[in-house]
Amino acid sequence: MLISFIVAMARNRVIGRNGQLPWQVPEDLQRFKRLTMGHCLLMGRKTYQSIGRPLPGRRTIVVSRQAGLRLPGCTVANTLRQALTLAEPAEELFICGGAEVFRQTLAWAERIYLTELNLAVAGDSFFPELPEGAFQVLWQEDFRAEIDYRFSILQRPENPLALTQMVKDKL
């Protein structure tokens, strides 16, 4: 199973404020939907609560330490390891937040679908720094809009044979 992050962040690494996205970029939401449709999503409880429901066409696993938590339409895991087991036999697992889930699973991530917004905003949730040399840029494209942004695909360099086909498939 391929473990991927999918995330949008501001220049200052902000990914959220008060449980919400502090920007509106419809193209990013469309990209999120296109890339994750038919796949499995893994998110923390706070991220799930900010969305408020399972997303159609995707299997949703929510990680929470809250015993007995039930979320209609979702699978609840009490640990990240349990969540990975529950995600099988998914072809690709998309980890979509929040900050603590990203931080704790960074060592597992093989690919990152990144949206970088050309603005700095106040926030209380941040995407972790990536270790130097841990990921290489496979593809990126800049867009000019009300908020300028860049879509990128990053990959751990350990799997170079799959890179060319993956980029063709995702574009």
SVG drawing of the C-alpha trace seen along z (x, -y; Angstrom):
<svg xmlns="http://www.w3.org/2000/svg" viewBox="-24 -38 43 44">
<polyline fill="none" stroke="black" stroke-width="0.4" points="0.0,0.0 1.3,-3.4 1.1,-5.9 0.7,-9.5 0.1,-12.9 -2.2,-15.3 -2.0,-18.8 -2.3,-22.5 -0.1,-24.9 0.7,-28.6 4.3,-30.0 4.6,-29.9 3.5,-26.2 0.1,-27.0 -2.5,-24.3 -5.3,-25.4 -6.8,-28.0 -9.5,-27.2 -10.3,-23.9 -10.8,-25.4 -8.8,-26.2 -7.8,-29.9 -8.2,-30.4 -10.5,-29.6 -8.9,-28.0 -11.5,-26.0 -8.9,-24.5 -7.2,-22.9 -10.4,-21.3 -11.1,-20.0 -7.6,-18.5 -8.1,-16.9 -11.4,-15.3 -9.9,-14.1 -6.9,-12.6 -8.6,-10.9 -11.8,-9.7 -12.2,-5.9 -9.3,-5.7 -9.0,-5.5 -8.5,-8.7 -6.9,-8.7 -7.4,-11.7 -7.4,-12.8 -10.6,-13.4 -10.2,-17.2 -9.8,-17.1 -12.8,-14.9 -14.8,-17.3 -13.8,-20.3 -15.2,-18.5 -18.2,-17.3 -19.0,-14.1 -17.4,-11.3 -16.5,-12.4 -18.5,-10.6 -16.7,-8.0 -13.9,-7.5 -13.4,-5.2 -12.6,-7.3 -10.6,-6.2 -10.5,-8.5 -7.8,-8.2 -8.8,-9.1 -7.8,-8.2 -11.4,-8.8 -12.6,-5.4 -15.9,-4.2 -16.0,-7.0 -18.5,-6.2 -18.7,-8.2 -21.4,-7.1 -19.9,-6.2 -16.3,-6.1 -14.0,-3.5 -12.5,-4.7 -9.0,-3.6 -7.4,-4.2 -3.8,-4.2 -2.1,-5.0 -0.8,-1.4 -4.4,-0.1 -5.5,-2.7 -2.9,-1.3 -4.1,2.2 -7.7,1.1 -6.7,-0.6 -5.6,2.6 -6.0,3.6 -6.1,0.0 -3.8,-0.6 -3.1,-4.1 -3.8,-5.6 -4.2,-9.4 -3.3,-11.0 -5.0,-14.3 -4.3,-15.8 -4.1,-17.2 -0.8,-18.5 -0.2,-15.8 -1.2,-13.0 1.2,-14.4 4.0,-14.7 3.5,-11.2 3.3,-9.5 6.0,-11.5 8.4,-8.6 5.8,-6.4 5.0,-8.9 6.2,-7.8 4.6,-10.6 3.3,-14.1 0.6,-15.9 1.3,-19.4 -0.4,-22.7 1.7,-25.7 -0.2,-29.0 1.8,-32.2 0.6,-33.9 1.4,-33.8 -1.5,-33.5 -2.1,-33.3 -2.9,-29.8 -2.6,-27.2 -1.9,-24.1 1.3,-23.7 2.7,-21.1 6.0,-19.6 9.3,-20.5 10.5,-17.8 13.8,-16.2 16.6,-17.5 16.8,-15.3 14.0,-13.0 11.8,-13.9 12.4,-14.9 10.1,-17.0 8.6,-15.0 6.4,-17.6 5.1,-21.1 3.0,-23.7 2.4,-27.3 -1.0,-29.0 -1.9,-32.7 -5.2,-33.4 -6.7,-35.6 -4.2,-33.6 -1.2,-32.4 -0.4,-28.7 1.7,-25.8 0.7,-22.1 3.6,-19.7 4.2,-16.0 7.0,-14.9 8.4,-11.4 10.8,-9.6 13.7,-8.7 13.8,-5.0 11.3,-4.1 12.6,-5.6 11.2,-3.0 7.6,-4.0 8.1,-7.7 7.6,-8.2 4.4,-6.2 3.0,-7.7 3.5,-11.3 1.8,-10.4 -1.1,-8.8 -1.7,-11.7 -1.5,-14.6"/>
</svg>
